[in-house]
Amino acid sequence: MLYRTLGSTGERVSAIGLGGWHLSLKHVDEELAIRIVRSAIDRGITFMDNSWDYNDGASEIRMGKALRDRYRDRVFLMTKIDGRSKKEAAKQLDESLKRLQVDCIDLVQHHEIIRYEDPHRVFDEEGANAALIEARQAGKLRYIGFTGHKHPQIHLYMLEVAAKYGFKFDAVQLPLNVMDAHFCSFEKQVVPELVKQNIGILGMKSMANGIILRSNTVTPIECLHYVLNLPTSVAIAGIDSMEILDQAFEAVRTFQPMNEEQVRSLLAKTAPAASRGEFEPFKTSSIFDGTAQNPDWLGEEPQRIQQLMSA
């Protein structure tokens, strides 16, 4: 396993992270989920990804069970919350702590920053970031980040709004893959800013849950090699079988830094298929937007906005 530094935190984390969503898919029973997590840790993966909303909380519950018996001490644990209000964010965080059976989560991220209003709701006086800062002071979490998959400009706007409030994120999660470079590119627009600010880069959707592979242009190993070649701290991989876990380790074993010609050659294979975002539907549709389908997860709008509307 390769290990990299998570931005300015100084934390050393595995270059491959275990995605939590896949741990509770219909074809993955609890026994297999626990086996996947523990085998991954035993073989060197330390970064654990999850979210309050994954499979109605089942993914966190299963990971919590897997991290018993001293496995917790061997990992860097991350989860995400959807709440935009302070009240809802605090509630979801406490539920995640209970499900994961831990007193402290290493990294908690504002999930699905996919609308231009999201940064304002998060950084409102009664917004979610106030809850996370209080939780950090109380020892419930160590670092704060955000995620999103819709458009690079929304990521940049979240960073801009955070800076206006004097806040710097410890990590940012974003789609990075062999298609992204050709369409609404997070790699081209957001990654340079994260590198500049020394913020940990968490790459996701390297294969877009297998959708990118259906383009018949690249292999799974090529997809992972590409993301590992970027200045990522972690490439988060969805793993729903022991065979896919082996594939992730094979990608690490065979990885060698790619030169410019190798990168150009790989991107040339994906350019025609990637040009319209067809194989990145998380950018071009609402299918991947859990908070769009469940707006109640966000919590209430700020009171001052409600008061303005009723005045």
N, C-alpha and C positions, 0 to 999 in steps of 0.2 A: 504494500500500500504506500502511496505517496502521501506526504503530509505538507500542508501549507499554512501560512499565517492568515488569520481572519482580520484583515484590515489593520486598524490601529489598536485593536484589542490586545494583540500579542498572543492570542490563543492559537495553538497548533491544532488543526483539524484535518481529518482525512479528506483527500481530494475528491473522493466519491462519498456522497451522502445517501442515506437510506430514506426514500420517500415514504411517508406514512399513509397516504391515501390508498395505496394498493393493498395494505395489510388487512383490509376488511371488504374486499371485493367478494362477490357471491361465490366464486370458485376457491376462495382462500379461507379455510376454517381456522379457528383460533390456534389449534395445535401447530399448524403450518406457519402461521404468522409469527408465533413465538420462536419457532425453530429458525425462521429466516432472520429475525432480529438477532438472536443469540449467535447464530453462525456467522453473521456479518461482523459482529463485535469480536468474536474469537479470531476471525481472520484479519482484523485490523481496521474495519470501518468504525469511526468514532462519531461521525456527525449524524444525528437523528432528526429527521424532519417530520412535522405533524401539524395538525390544525384542529381547533375547537370544533369546526363544522364537518370534518371528514367522516362521512358515513354515520351521521348522527351521533358522533362521539365514540363510536366503536373502535376507530383506529387508535385514539388515545388510550382507551381502556386496554386494548391488546398490547400496545407498546408498554404501558405501565406494568402489566403482568410480566412481560418479557424482561423488563429492567430490574426485577426483583433479584435477590440473592447476589448482591454486589455488582451486578452489571451496570447499575446506574453510575457508579463511580468511574466507569471506564468510557463514558460517552459525553459528548457535548450535545445537550438536548435543546431542541428548538420546537416551538409551536407558534400558532398564529391565532389572533382573535379578530372578529369581524365588527365588534361594537365601535361605533363612532362617538357615542356619548361616554362620559366618564362613568356613569352608573352602569351602563351595559358592558363596557370594557372590563370593569372591575369584577362584575358578575361572571363573565365568561372566563376570565383569568382564574378565578377561584375554582370554577368547574374543571378547568384544564388541570390545575394542580391536583385536584382530587382524583380525576381519572388517571392521571399519570403516576399517582401515588408518590409524589415528591413534594418537598417543602420549597424548592427553588428550581426554576427553569432557567437555563443558561441564556437563551435568547428568545424573546417574545416579539413577534412582528405584527404590525397593522396589516391585515390581510386585504387583498383585492382593492388596492388603490387604483381604481379604474375610471373614476369620474373626476372632473376638475373641481367639484365641490368637496371631494373627500379630504384633501389637505386642510381646508378651512374647518371642517367639522372636527378633524382629529386634533387640531391645535387651538380650538376654541377654549376659553377659560374652563368650561365644563366639558371639554372634549376628552377623547380616549387617551391622548398622550399624558394628560394630567394624571390619569389613573395609573399608567405604566410608570411614571416617574415616582409616584407615591409607593407603588409596589416595589420598585427597585430600592427605595429607601428602607422599606420594611423587610428586605431580604427575600422577596418572592421571586425576583428575577435579577439577572445580572446585566444583560445588554438589550438594546431596543433597535428594531429594524422595521422595514416595510416591504411588502410584496405587491406585484401587479403584473398584468399580462396584456393590457389593452393597447397602449400606445406609448412610445418613448417620451413624448412631450409631457405626458402626465407624470411620469417618473421624475423628469427634470423639474416640473412645477412643484412636486412634493418636496424636493430638495431645496428649491427656492423659498417656499413658504417656511420650511423648517429653519432655514438660515435667518429669516426675518424674526423668528422667535428665539434666535440664539441657540438653536438646538442642532446637534450633529448626530446622524444615525450611525450605529455601529456596523450595520449590514443592510444590504438591499438585495432582494431576490427578483430575478427577471428572466424572461425567456431568452435562451441562447442556444442556437442550433445552426445547422448547415443551410437552413432556409432563411433565417432571420436577416442575414447580411444583404439580402436582395429586396426586402419588403419591410417598411416601417421599422428600421433596424435599431434594436436596443444595443447591439454590439457597437454600431457606429456612433450613436448619439448619446447613450447613457454611460457605457463602460468607461470612456475616457474621463468623464467627470468623476466617476467613482474612484478611478485610479488617482486622479488629481487630489481628491479629498482623503485618500487612503481609507476608504470604506470597504468593508468585506463584501466580495461579489459572490452571490449564490446563484448559480446557473440552474434553470429548470427547463422542462419541456425539450430536452435534448432530442427526443423522438416524438414528442407530442402524443404520448400514450399510444405509440405505434402508427399514428397517422402519417408521419413523415416517411416511414418505411413503405407505405403503400404507393409512394411516388415511384418506386422501383429505380431509384437513382443512387442510393447509398445503403451501406450495411449498418447494423447496430454498432459495431466496433468503430466504424468511421465516424458515426455520430458522436460517440463518447470521446474519441480522440480529438475531434474538432473542439469540443467544449473544454477539454483538458488543456488544449493548446492556448486558450484565451487566458487572460489574467484573472481567472476565477480562483476563489479560495476553495469552493466546493462545487462539484457538478452533482446535483441531486438526481438520483435515478429511481424510477418506479420499479420495484422488485416484487413480483408476485409468485415466484417459484424459485427453487434451488438452482434450476438451470439458468435463470436470468441473473441470479446472484453470481454464479460462476462466470457468466458473460461480463459482468461488471469488473470482476477481478482480472479477467483476461484482458480487458481493455487497458487496465492499469499496467499489467505486466508487459504488454506489448507497446505501450506508449513511448514515443520519442518525440521531442519537440520538432514541430514541422517548420520547414523553411518557407519563404514566400511563394516559391514555385509550387510546392506541395499544396499550400492553402489555395492558391489560384486554381489549381487543377481540380481540387475537390469541389470548390464553389462553382466551377464551370459546369460540373455535372448536375448541379441542383438549380442553376439559374432559370432555365425555362419553366420548370415546375413551380418555382417559388415566386414568380413575378407578380401574381395576383393575390397572394396570401391564401390560396386554396388549401394548402396543407398546414396552415397555421390558423385554424378557425377560432382560436382563442382571441385573435386580434380582430377578426372580421365578423364575428357573430356573438350572440349572448349565451351560447350553449355552455361555455365554461364558467359563466358568471353566477356563482352561487348566491351572491348578495342581491343580484337582480331578480332571481327567482324567490328569494326569501328576504325582502326588504326589512322585515321586522328584526332581523339579526343586527341591523345597524343601530337600533335604539332611536330615541326621540331626537328631533332637531333641537339645536340650542335654544334655550328659553328666550334669549334676547331676540332671536329671529321670530319666534312665535309671537312675542309681544309686539314687535313691529307690524306683523301681519294683522294683529287684532286691534291695533290702535285706530 
